[in-house]
Amino acid sequence: MASKGEATKDRILAAAEELVFNSGFAGTSLDEIIERVGVTKGGFFYHFKSKADLAQALIERWARSDHELFIQFSDRATALADDPLQDVLLFLKLFEEYVDGLAEPLPGCLFASYTYESSQFNETVHEIVKTELDRWGDLFEDKFAALVDARSPRIPVTAHELREVAMCSIEGGLVLGRVYGDRKLLMRQSEQLRNYVQLLFSDN
């Protein structure tokens, strides 16, 4: 069970994340976060030394949650799959089912939000974003590498290129889904990615 201090810190991070998605990091003030959570300024600064410190904690929290989620999808797909193609298809399908089952649509991607406002963050935060995106991409690339090794694609393609397609599809789906208020757009893009992979590596 989380301590009272840990619970307060989590509430600050959750409130800050929501405000950043709605107003951007530059447009979100510490006073707004403090008012939303109902803590004193002293209470806020007990957990975070500055807004820059909060920015780093936010992206680290997002990265940890995001990575753990995709690891779950990956491990489950591998456990159920009979071959590398099925592994990739199940991996994407599990992601689609997760998105479809959410009570509220995903608000966006904090990696993308931070990239749009790159001037707001120090080099440490930029490195965290790049490192965590690479870690996320590596998970895809490992699955695609096993698939490329096991089956010949219909057209020349590398595991790294497929990784880029997957990451662009998901990140783009998050952004466009929010722009158009279409909670199914991300799921459709993942489905089309799955169809592409199946056509690319199908025996028929």
N, C-alpha and C positions, 0 to 999 in steps of 0.2 A: 504494500500500500504506500502511495506517495505521501511524503510529509506535507505539512501545511505550506512550507516554503516552496517545495517542488510544485505543489498544486497551483500556487499563486503564479509561479514562473510560467507554467503551462498555460494558464489563463491569459497572461500577458501576451505570450507568443501567439495563441489562437486569435486573440482580438487584433493583434498587430497584423497577422496574416490576412485576415478578412478585410481590414482597412486598406492594406497595401493593394489587394486585388481590386478594391473599389476605387481607390483614389491615387494609386501609385505610391512609391516610397517617398518621393519628394513632397507629395501632397498630403502625406499623413504626418501629423504632428504628435509629439510625445504627449501633449495635453489631451488630445483625442483618445489616445490609447489608455492613458491614466483614467480618464473619465469613463470610458467604456468598461474597464475592468473594475473600477471602484476602489483603487488603491491610492495611497498618498504618493507624492513625488519621491519621498524618502523610500517608500516601499518599492517603487520602480527602480530607483538607482541602487537599491540593495542587490538587485538581481542583474542589472545591466549598467555598466559604467557610462554608456553614451548611446546615442542613436546608432553609431557605427557598430558598437558591440551588439546591439539588438539585431542589426542587419545580418551580422555573421551568424548569430544564434538562429535566426529565422531560416537562413538557407541551409544550415547544417541540419536543422530539424526536418525541413522539407526533403532534403537529400536522403536522410536516413529512412524516413517513412516510404519514400518513393522506391528506394532500392530494396527494402524489405518486402514490399508488395510484389515487385517483379521477380524477386528470388522465389517467393511462394509460387507464383505462376510457373516459373521455370522448373522448379523441383517437381511440382505436380505433373506437368506435361511430360517430363522425362520419365517419371515413374509409370505413366500410363501408355507411353508411346512404344511402338514396335520398331520404328525406324526413324532416322533423322528428319524426314519430311513430315511424318506424323507429329514428331516432337515440336517442330516449328508451328505447324497448323494448330495444334492444341494450345500451345503457348499464347498465340494470338487470340484464339477463341476464348480462352479463360480471361484474358484482358477485356474482351468485348462483353462477356457476361458480367464481369465486375462493373464496368461502366454502365451497362444497361440496368443493373440492379440497384444503383445508387438512388437514394431518396431525393437528393439534390444533385444537379449536374456539377461536374468538376468546375471550379471557378476559373481555371486557367493553369498555367505552369509558372511557378516562382522563378525557375531558371530563365524563362523567356522574359518575365517582368523585370528581372534584374538586368538582363541584357539590354532591354529598351532604355533603361535608366543607368547605363553603365557609368556615367560621370558621377553618380551619387555614391559610388562605392570605392573602397581602397583596393590595393592590389591583392591583399589577402583574400578578400571576398571574390574577386575575379578568378583567382586561382582555384578556389573551392568550386565555383560554378563549372570551370573547365574540367577539373578533376572528376567531379561527380557526373557530368555529362559523359565523360570518357568511360567511367565505370558502368554507367547505364548502357552505353553503346557496346562495350565489351561483352556484356551479357548477350546481346543480340548477335554480335559477330561470332561468338563461340558456337552458337547454334547453327548459324549460316555456314560456318566453316566446316562443321561436321556434315552438313547437308551437301555442300559442294564437293567434298571428298567422297561422299557415298554415291552421288548421282551426277550425271552430266546434264547441265542446264541446256535448254533449247537454244539459247543465245549466250555468248560469252558474258560472264558476270563474276565478280569476285565477292567474297564474303563481306569485305569492307564496303563495297558499293551497296550491297543489300542492307547492311547496317545503316548506311546513310539514308536509304529510301525509307526504312522503318522509322528512323528518328524524325525525319521530315514529315512523314505521314502523321505521326502521333502529335508532334509539336504543332504542325499546321492545323490538324483537326481540333486541337484545344483552342487555338487562337480564333479560327474561323467559326467554330461552334459558339464562342462567346460573342463574336461580332454579330452573328445572325440570330442569336438566341435559340440555336438549334441544338438541343441536348443529344440528338442522335447522330450528329455529323461526325464526331470523333469515332463512334462505333462503326459507322459506314466506311470511313477511311481505313480503319483496321481490317474490316471485312474485305475491302478491295485489295488491300495489301496481301491478305491471305489468299485471295483468288489468284493474284499475280504469281505468288510463290508456287501455288499448286499447278498452275498452267506451265510455269517455267521448268518445273522438275517432274511433271507427270510423265508416266511411261506411255500414256496414250496420246 
